[in-house]
Amino acid sequence: MRSAKMELSDANLQTLTEYLKKTLDPDPAIRRPAEKFLESVEGSQNYPLLLLTLLEKSQENVIKVCASVTFKNYIKRNWRIVEDEPNKICESDRIAIKANIVPLMLSSPEQIQKQLSDAISIIGREDFPQKWPDLLTEMVNRFQSGDFHVINGVLRTAHSLFKRYRHEFKSNELWTEIKLVLDAFALPLTNLFKATIELCSTHANDASALKVLFSSLILIAKLFYSLNFQDLPEFFEDNMETWMTNFHSLLTLDNKLLQTDDEEEAGLLELLKSQICDNAALYAQKYDEEFQPYLPRFVTAIWNLLVTTGQEVKYDLLVSNAIQFLASVCERPHYKHLFEDQNTLTSICEKVIVPNMEFRAADEEAFEDNSEEYIRRDLEGSDIDTRRRAACDLVRGLCKFFEGPVTGIFSGYVNSMLQEYAKNPSVNWKHKDAAIYLVTSLASKAQTQKHGITQANELVNLTEFFVNHIQPDLKSATVNEFPVLKADGIKYIMIFRNQVPKEQLLVSIPLLINHLQAESIVVHTYAAHALERLFTMRGTNNTTLITAAEMAPFVEVLLTNLFKALTLPGSSENEYIMKAIMRSFSLLQESIIPYIPSVITQLTQKLLAVSKNPSKPHFNHYMFESICLSIRITCKANPEAVGSFEEALFLVFTEILQNDVQEFIPYVFQVMSLLLEMHKNEIPSSYMALFPHLLQPVLWERTGNIPPLVRLLQAYLERGASTIASAAADKIPGLLGVFQKLIASKANDHQGFYLLNSIIEHMPPESVDQYRKQIFILLFQRLQNSKTTKFIKSFLVFINLYCVRYGALALQEIFDSIQPKMFGMVLEKIIIPEIQKVSGQVEKKICAVGITKILTECPPMMDTEYTKLWIPLLQALIGLFELPEDDTIPDEEHFIDIEDTPGYQTAFSQLAFAGKKEHDPVGQMVNNPRIHLAQSLHKLSTACPGRVLSMLSTSLNAEALQYLQGYLQAASVSLL
């Protein structure tokens, strides 16, 4: 089975069926090996075709579905062809997949149709239109079939293929593709739209037919949105009458057969009307001139819709899209007149805004039982389609032209709601909730995730409202009473943290710390999030607004409550709490040292627990950041403490590496680098035992491992090169093998150079002698095959570092031993023309010191055919000092995207608090490279009097000469 080709045989289909079954097993001991097996054969030819055969022919539905999901994920991981990486699907399989997938998708049941439709759009994202020109015609031809199961399959696929037009950046490539799609698709789509609407009236009394037809209309309306998003296509402008008249009549349509009893799930009618509201809003915002004749009737229809639709959850999307439509219309200057009348404003406030701000039973249910979703909607603004959010946007829209009247109308509402609450808080708390929400939406004009509200309504006194109505709730003795109001209060602090004076924030901090103990997940999560946001506020001269000194009285209770909150039901992997732990460490610095022993024990236990099944990437990231901070802060005060961290962490780390917990391995390498860098001059034996394992090729296959692994190997070289040379010399070829693999890839070649530079800088010269020539030959082969700007920059730094480490003569000799006169070619073709491209302080310094050595410590430069390059090289060096950096990149290289790795490999997540201090290999030797050049030239001119001056005076250009004289003066030396 492991061969490069799997036969399309019954035996293989049987084997595959068994393994797919096992991947559904809840027991990891059965599931994991099956997943590993499938992973091991997915590179084989025919594997995807076996999956497609199963999903078409298998007798068991569960296997069909499982095969379709496995196939879609296989396509997602492997279809994209990445430069420098092997093509993971052979060409014959690609051709077979594209030839069969559309008919297969159209004939499959809906559940499988959806998976294949997704797969088509992933393939289309890469191959359409160039490599899959007949996809559109194949799809459009099926519209004629009259079979709506097939038609809906085509529409669904077209939707997933075209919906990216809604968020792609404009480019000629995109225009060309959209034009091609419009030419083939716009007319058949319009005809299908008209035909479907006619069928709806023919079958007006047939419920099951209507369901299918309305499913089509929803998809057609979504396609309309995607195709019109970038610009108004001529075709749709010419056919606006057809589309808008029909959209309008669908908005006002009410068919009893399509009404559903379900209060939660939106029915087809609601979904269709929601999409039409979106389409109308798109035209009102982007194409208002062309849309003007239709606008008033849409405003009327949508207004009526809002006033007549109930409070049930199933109408949420429809109501919020309808309100968003009004919001987008009311802030356009030339629709202003529609809203000017005071009665209209009052009526909008009363009939649309206030009712949709209410906290409903469904919201209360989510708050209590589905807190994660509630928090995501409320805090992270993924509540785009909630009624409250839409109502809030409408308030903001109306305030653009009518701030005074709107604030006036609402102040009345807020006061009466607060009075209702005061009469009987335990019954009327929802009135206060709505009042707080109204104040928030009125007051906040501009908001960012990072800074909270950045612009506020002058007419609302935020501090007064805070002191009178928010603080009392948070000061009450019981943290578990009125959880929704507590959450509102905490959120208010968070949102208006820039408007409320600092002394009020300081009063709030102990209250927030106290609420970390609340039973309600939403309340203790908000408390953690609010603390984290307050700790990141900036004060004057770039310090934090809240200082470690001001936090001193609360350190113990803050840390205790944060860690305790992680033990509360539902919050064992709460990312907000972990982020607050990280931010507290970062703010408090050495004041946490007394608590570190207990803190690191808790973090290690948590790490062990979540490594069994990592499921919350943000939580995991902040957890590792917190571990790094504990190490940094403690070892800064007491470097010896590094050993106790290693004792605490290494057992867990070993387990993570042995169990191959992919998500955590890059983090483990970063923490290990941090620990190893804390050691002064030796490598403890525990690290040396691990060293051979770090060179295993399988670790280097995963792109996410490369940056942290390179850094870890650099730490080994910096701290223990002599140990490696004496005790692990047999591993040096393995180390160079890693360099060779990295250097071959355009995406990772810079990482290969980081490693090589560390080898050159730290390894004892004799231990790498025998490999040096081979290293240069590999670099030249890569230069010949593909010379990118990034490679050239890294190559320049490397040869100059080599020169600094081994001397200029050694550099000249190694080049000329590969090929006679090679040294001159490198100077003339690479160093002199390209040196301006080098960026970064340290990199420029290395190059300057290296070139100075070539100019002044390399005899062949003075008396062979290389002498003619002496002045151009000096001129290039002065250019490196004085000219702006050359950051141009050749056009064809602009598109090599380092970050864009395909599929789902754990991307590398850099830990901010594991950061590496910038290392300057020439720091001790040279402080100021310009002065160093002057002193070196002085020394050379003493050795051969007259030569240097005569070369300078005959050939160096005047401007460069002037700079050089400045360097000589600064160094107080002269040339003889």
QUIJOFEN-V100273 format. One record per backbone hydrogen bond with DSSP energy under -0.5 kcal/mol. NH is the residue of the N-H (numbers start at 0). CO is the residue of the C=O. If there is no record, write none. Layout:
nh: [NH | NH]
co: [CO | CO]
This chain:
nh: [5 | 6 | 8 | 12 | 13 | 14 | 15 | 16 | 17 | 18 | 19 | 20 | 21 | 22 | 23 | 23 | 24 | 27 | 29 | 30 | 31 | 33 | 34 | 35 | 36 | 37 | 38 | 39 | 40 | 41 | 41 | 43 | 44 | 46 | 49 | 50 | 51 | 52 | 53 | 54 | 55 | 56 | 57 | 60 | 63 | 64 | 65 | 66 | 67 | 68 | 69 | 70 | 71 | 72 | 73 | 74 | 75 | 76 | 77 | 78 | 81 | 84 | 92 | 93 | 94 | 95 | 96 | 97 | 98 | 99 | 100 | 103 | 104 | 105 | 106 | 107 | 107 | 111 | 112 | 113 | 114 | 115 | 116 | 117 | 118 | 119 | 120 | 121 | 122 | 123 | 124 | 125 | 125 | 126 | 127 | 130 | 131 | 131 | 134 | 137 | 138 | 139 | 140 | 141 | 141 | 142 | 143 | 144 | 145 | 147 | 150 | 151 | 152 | 153 | 154 | 155 | 156 | 157 | 158 | 159 | 160 | 161 | 162 | 164 | 165 | 166 | 167 | 174 | 175 | 176 | 177 | 178 | 179 | 180 | 181 | 182 | 183 | 184 | 185 | 186 | 188 | 189 | 190 | 191 | 192 | 193 | 194 | 195 | 196 | 197 | 198 | 199 | 200 | 201 | 202 | 203 | 205 | 206 | 209 | 210 | 211 | 212 | 213 | 214 | 215 | 216 | 217 | 218 | 219 | 220 | 221 | 222 | 223 | 224 | 225 | 226 | 227 | 228 | 228 | 229 | 232 | 236 | 237 | 238 | 239 | 242 | 243 | 244 | 245 | 246 | 247 | 248 | 249 | 250 | 251 | 252 | 252 | 255 | 257 | 258 | 258 | 270 | 271 | 272 | 273 | 274 | 275 | 276 | 277 | 278 | 279 | 280 | 281 | 282 | 283 | 284 | 285 | 286 | 286 | 290 | 291 | 291 | 293 | 294 | 294 | 295 | 297 | 298 | 299 | 300 | 301 | 302 | 303 | 304 | 305 | 306 | 307 | 308 | 313 | 314 | 315 | 318 | 319 | 320 | 321 | 322 | 323 | 324 | 325 | 326 | 327 | 328 | 329 | 330 | 331 | 332 | 334 | 335 | 335 | 337 | 338 | 339 | 339 | 344 | 345 | 346 | 347 | 348 | 349 | 350 | 351 | 352 | 353 | 354 | 355 | 356 | 356 | 357 | 357 | 359 | 363 | 364 | 365 | 366 | 367 | 368 | 369 | 369 | 373 | 374 | 375 | 376 | 377 | 378 | 379 | 379 | 381 | 382 | 385 | 389 | 390 | 391 | 392 | 393 | 394 | 395 | 396 | 397 | 398 | 399 | 399 | 400 | 400 | 401 | 402 | 405 | 406 | 407 | 408 | 409 | 410 | 411 | 412 | 413 | 414 | 415 | 416 | 417 | 418 | 419 | 420 | 421 | 422 | 423 | 423 | 426 | 427 | 428 | 430 | 431 | 432 | 433 | 434 | 435 | 436 | 437 | 438 | 439 | 440 | 441 | 442 | 443 | 444 | 444 | 445 | 447 | 451 | 452 | 453 | 454 | 456 | 459 | 460 | 461 | 464 | 465 | 466 | 467 | 468 | 469 | 469 | 470 | 472 | 473 | 474 | 475 | 478 | 480 | 484 | 485 | 486 | 487 | 488 | 489 | 490 | 491 | 492 | 493 | 494 | 495 | 496 | 498 | 499 | 503 | 504 | 505 | 506 | 507 | 508 | 509 | 510 | 511 | 512 | 513 | 514 | 515 | 515 | 516 | 517 | 523 | 524 | 525 | 526 | 527 | 528 | 529 | 530 | 531 | 532 | 533 | 534 | 535 | 535 | 536 | 538 | 541 | 542 | 544 | 546 | 550 | 551 | 551 | 553 | 554 | 554 | 557 | 558 | 559 | 560 | 561 | 562 | 563 | 564 | 565 | 566 | 567 | 570 | 573 | 574 | 577 | 578 | 579 | 580 | 581 | 582 | 583 | 584 | 585 | 586 | 587 | 588 | 590 | 591 | 592 | 594 | 595 | 595 | 597 | 598 | 599 | 600 | 601 | 602 | 603 | 604 | 605 | 606 | 607 | 608 | 609 | 610 | 611 | 611 | 612 | 616 | 619 | 620 | 621 | 622 | 623 | 624 | 625 | 626 | 627 | 628 | 629 | 630 | 631 | 632 | 633 | 634 | 635 | 636 | 637 | 640 | 641 | 642 | 643 | 644 | 645 | 646 | 647 | 648 | 649 | 650 | 652 | 653 | 654 | 655 | 656 | 657 | 658 | 659 | 660 | 661 | 663 | 664 | 665 | 667 | 668 | 669 | 670 | 671 | 672 | 673 | 674 | 675 | 676 | 677 | 677 | 678 | 678 | 683 | 686 | 687 | 688 | 689 | 689 | 690 | 691 | 692 | 693 | 693 | 694 | 694 | 695 | 698 | 699 | 699 | 700 | 700 | 701 | 701 | 702 | 704 | 705 | 705 | 706 | 708 | 709 | 710 | 711 | 712 | 713 | 714 | 715 | 716 | 717 | 718 | 719 | 720 | 723 | 724 | 725 | 726 | 727 | 727 | 730 | 731 | 734 | 735 | 736 | 737 | 738 | 739 | 740 | 741 | 742 | 743 | 744 | 748 | 750 | 751 | 752 | 753 | 754 | 755 | 756 | 757 | 758 | 759 | 760 | 761 | 762 | 762 | 766 | 767 | 767 | 768 | 770 | 771 | 771 | 774 | 775 | 776 | 777 | 778 | 779 | 780 | 781 | 782 | 783 | 784 | 785 | 787 | 791 | 792 | 793 | 794 | 795 | 796 | 797 | 798 | 799 | 800 | 801 | 802 | 803 | 804 | 805 | 806 | 810 | 811 | 812 | 813 | 814 | 815 | 816 | 817 | 817 | 818 | 821 | 824 | 825 | 826 | 827 | 828 | 829 | 830 | 831 | 833 | 834 | 836 | 837 | 843 | 844 | 845 | 846 | 847 | 848 | 849 | 850 | 851 | 852 | 853 | 854 | 855 | 856 | 860 | 861 | 862 | 863 | 866 | 867 | 868 | 869 | 870 | 871 | 872 | 873 | 874 | 875 | 876 | 877 | 878 | 879 | 880 | 881 | 882 | 885 | 886 | 892 | 893 | 893 | 895 | 896 | 897 | 900 | 904 | 909 | 911 | 913 | 914 | 920 | 922 | 925 | 928 | 931 | 932 | 933 | 934 | 935 | 936 | 937 | 938 | 939 | 940 | 941 | 942 | 943 | 946 | 947 | 949 | 950 | 951 | 952 | 953 | 954 | 955 | 955 | 960 | 961 | 962 | 963 | 964 | 965 | 966 | 967 | 968 | 969 | 970 | 971 | 972]
co: [44 | 4 | 6 | 8 | 9 | 10 | 11 | 12 | 13 | 14 | 15 | 16 | 17 | 18 | 19 | 20 | 21 | 25 | 26 | 26 | 27 | 29 | 30 | 31 | 32 | 33 | 34 | 35 | 36 | 37 | 38 | 40 | 3 | 43 | 45 | 46 | 47 | 48 | 49 | 50 | 51 | 52 | 53 | 58 | 59 | 60 | 61 | 62 | 63 | 64 | 65 | 66 | 67 | 68 | 69 | 70 | 71 | 72 | 73 | 74 | 79 | 81 | 89 | 89 | 90 | 91 | 92 | 93 | 94 | 95 | 96 | 99 | 100 | 101 | 102 | 103 | 104 | 108 | 108 | 109 | 110 | 111 | 112 | 113 | 114 | 115 | 116 | 117 | 118 | 119 | 120 | 121 | 122 | 122 | 123 | 126 | 126 | 128 | 131 | 133 | 134 | 135 | 136 | 137 | 138 | 139 | 140 | 141 | 142 | 145 | 146 | 147 | 148 | 149 | 150 | 151 | 152 | 153 | 154 | 155 | 156 | 157 | 158 | 161 | 162 | 163 | 163 | 170 | 171 | 172 | 173 | 174 | 175 | 176 | 177 | 178 | 179 | 180 | 181 | 181 | 184 | 185 | 186 | 187 | 188 | 189 | 190 | 191 | 192 | 193 | 194 | 195 | 196 | 197 | 198 | 200 | 202 | 204 | 205 | 206 | 207 | 208 | 209 | 210 | 211 | 212 | 213 | 214 | 215 | 216 | 217 | 218 | 219 | 220 | 221 | 222 | 223 | 224 | 225 | 225 | 230 | 232 | 233 | 234 | 236 | 238 | 239 | 240 | 241 | 242 | 243 | 244 | 245 | 246 | 247 | 248 | 249 | 253 | 254 | 254 | 255 | 266 | 267 | 268 | 269 | 270 | 271 | 272 | 273 | 274 | 275 | 276 | 277 | 278 | 279 | 280 | 281 | 281 | 282 | 286 | 287 | 288 | 290 | 290 | 291 | 291 | 293 | 294 | 295 | 296 | 297 | 298 | 299 | 300 | 301 | 302 | 303 | 304 | 262 | 311 | 312 | 314 | 315 | 316 | 317 | 318 | 319 | 320 | 321 | 322 | 323 | 324 | 325 | 326 | 328 | 330 | 331 | 331 | 332 | 334 | 335 | 335 | 336 | 340 | 341 | 342 | 343 | 344 | 345 | 346 | 347 | 347 | 348 | 349 | 351 | 352 | 353 | 353 | 354 | 357 | 359 | 360 | 361 | 362 | 363 | 364 | 364 | 365 | 369 | 370 | 371 | 372 | 373 | 374 | 374 | 375 | 375 | 376 | 382 | 385 | 386 | 387 | 388 | 389 | 390 | 391 | 392 | 393 | 394 | 395 | 396 | 396 | 397 | 397 | 398 | 401 | 402 | 403 | 404 | 405 | 406 | 407 | 408 | 409 | 410 | 411 | 412 | 413 | 414 | 415 | 416 | 417 | 418 | 419 | 420 | 423 | 423 | 424 | 427 | 427 | 428 | 429 | 430 | 431 | 432 | 433 | 434 | 435 | 436 | 437 | 438 | 439 | 442 | 454 | 454 | 451 | 447 | 494 | 445 | 445 | 442 | 456 | 458 | 459 | 460 | 461 | 462 | 463 | 464 | 464 | 465 | 465 | 469 | 469 | 470 | 471 | 476 | 477 | 481 | 481 | 482 | 483 | 484 | 485 | 486 | 487 | 488 | 489 | 490 | 491 | 493 | 495 | 495 | 500 | 500 | 501 | 502 | 503 | 504 | 505 | 506 | 507 | 508 | 509 | 510 | 511 | 512 | 513 | 514 | 519 | 520 | 521 | 522 | 523 | 524 | 525 | 526 | 527 | 528 | 529 | 530 | 531 | 532 | 533 | 542 | 538 | 539 | 536 | 544 | 546 | 547 | 548 | 550 | 550 | 551 | 553 | 554 | 555 | 556 | 557 | 558 | 559 | 560 | 561 | 563 | 564 | 567 | 570 | 572 | 573 | 574 | 575 | 576 | 577 | 578 | 579 | 580 | 581 | 582 | 583 | 584 | 587 | 588 | 589 | 591 | 591 | 592 | 594 | 594 | 595 | 596 | 597 | 598 | 599 | 600 | 601 | 602 | 603 | 604 | 605 | 606 | 607 | 608 | 609 | 614 | 615 | 616 | 617 | 618 | 619 | 620 | 621 | 622 | 623 | 624 | 625 | 626 | 627 | 628 | 629 | 630 | 631 | 632 | 633 | 637 | 638 | 639 | 640 | 640 | 641 | 642 | 643 | 644 | 645 | 646 | 648 | 649 | 650 | 651 | 652 | 653 | 654 | 656 | 655 | 659 | 660 | 660 | 661 | 663 | 664 | 665 | 666 | 667 | 668 | 669 | 670 | 671 | 672 | 673 | 674 | 674 | 675 | 681 | 683 | 683 | 684 | 685 | 686 | 686 | 687 | 689 | 689 | 690 | 690 | 691 | 692 | 695 | 695 | 696 | 696 | 697 | 697 | 698 | 700 | 701 | 701 | 702 | 702 | 704 | 705 | 706 | 707 | 708 | 709 | 710 | 711 | 712 | 713 | 714 | 715 | 716 | 719 | 720 | 721 | 722 | 722 | 723 | 727 | 728 | 730 | 731 | 732 | 733 | 734 | 735 | 736 | 737 | 738 | 739 | 741 | 744 | 747 | 747 | 748 | 749 | 750 | 751 | 752 | 753 | 754 | 755 | 756 | 757 | 757 | 758 | 763 | 763 | 764 | 764 | 767 | 767 | 768 | 770 | 771 | 772 | 773 | 774 | 775 | 776 | 777 | 778 | 779 | 780 | 781 | 785 | 787 | 788 | 789 | 790 | 791 | 792 | 793 | 794 | 795 | 796 | 797 | 798 | 799 | 800 | 801 | 802 | 806 | 807 | 808 | 809 | 810 | 811 | 812 | 813 | 814 | 814 | 818 | 820 | 821 | 822 | 823 | 824 | 825 | 825 | 826 | 829 | 830 | 833 | 834 | 839 | 840 | 841 | 842 | 843 | 844 | 845 | 846 | 847 | 848 | 849 | 850 | 851 | 852 | 857 | 858 | 858 | 859 | 863 | 864 | 865 | 866 | 866 | 867 | 868 | 869 | 870 | 871 | 872 | 873 | 874 | 875 | 876 | 877 | 878 | 835 | 884 | 889 | 889 | 890 | 892 | 894 | 895 | 898 | 901 | 907 | 909 | 910 | 911 | 918 | 919 | 921 | 926 | 927 | 928 | 929 | 930 | 931 | 932 | 933 | 934 | 935 | 936 | 937 | 938 | 939 | 943 | 943 | 945 | 946 | 947 | 948 | 949 | 950 | 950 | 951 | 956 | 957 | 958 | 959 | 960 | 961 | 962 | 963 | 964 | 965 | 966 | 968 | 967]
